[in-house]
């Protein structure tokens, strides 16, 4: 049995090389980022951005529904976000009228 341990390297290494493509297919993040092409990097970053946005929206919604009092800074941020969304939707002429009304 002691003689088989050094010899097992000659069996395990080539077997590992044969199973490397299968392992990369099952675990795609196993490949170092050095070998990633630009398309894969863009896809990964857009997926990460999307996930972060979804989690952020979920947490904001949960905070609003929980009834926890919001700080003044958070309230101002919410008001500004709503105002900015209205600005984007309104045309320029309506924007100036709305601006004069709110001031």
SVG drawing of the C-alpha trace seen along z (x, -y; Angstrom):
<svg xmlns="http://www.w3.org/2000/svg" viewBox="-48 -81 55 83">
<polyline fill="none" stroke="black" stroke-width="0.4" points="0.0,0.0 2.9,-2.4 4.2,-1.9 0.9,-3.0 0.8,-6.5 3.7,-7.9 2.4,-6.1 -1.1,-7.6 0.2,-11.0 0.6,-9.6 -3.1,-8.6 -4.7,-11.6 -3.0,-14.4 -4.1,-13.2 -7.5,-12.4 -7.8,-15.9 -6.8,-17.4 -9.5,-15.3 -12.2,-16.5 -11.1,-20.2 -13.5,-21.1 -16.4,-19.5 -15.5,-21.2 -15.4,-24.6 -18.8,-23.9 -20.3,-23.1 -18.4,-25.9 -17.9,-28.8 -16.3,-31.1 -13.5,-28.6 -11.7,-30.2 -9.4,-33.2 -10.6,-36.6 -7.4,-36.9 -9.0,-34.6 -12.3,-36.4 -13.2,-38.3 -14.7,-41.8 -18.2,-40.4 -18.2,-38.1 -17.0,-41.0 -19.7,-43.2 -22.3,-40.5 -21.1,-39.8 -21.1,-43.5 -24.6,-44.1 -25.9,-41.1 -24.3,-42.3 -25.7,-45.8 -29.2,-44.4 -29.0,-42.3 -27.9,-45.2 -30.7,-47.4 -33.2,-44.7 -32.0,-44.2 -31.9,-48.0 -35.5,-48.4 -36.6,-45.5 -34.9,-47.0 -36.5,-50.5 -39.9,-48.9 -39.5,-46.9 -38.5,-50.0 -41.5,-52.0 -43.9,-49.2 -42.4,-48.5 -43.5,-51.8 -40.2,-52.7 -39.9,-56.5 -37.6,-57.8 -34.9,-60.3 -35.1,-63.9 -32.3,-63.1 -34.0,-60.0 -37.3,-61.9 -35.5,-64.7 -33.9,-62.1 -37.3,-60.5 -38.9,-63.9 -36.0,-64.7 -36.3,-61.3 -40.0,-61.9 -39.4,-65.4 -36.7,-64.3 -39.0,-61.5 -41.7,-64.2 -39.1,-66.4 -38.1,-63.6 -41.7,-62.9 -42.8,-66.5 -41.9,-68.6 -39.8,-71.7 -42.6,-74.2 -44.5,-72.3 -41.4,-71.9 -40.9,-75.7 -44.6,-76.1 -44.2,-73.2 -40.9,-74.7 -42.6,-78.1 -45.5,-76.4 -43.2,-74.4 -41.1,-77.4"/>
</svg>
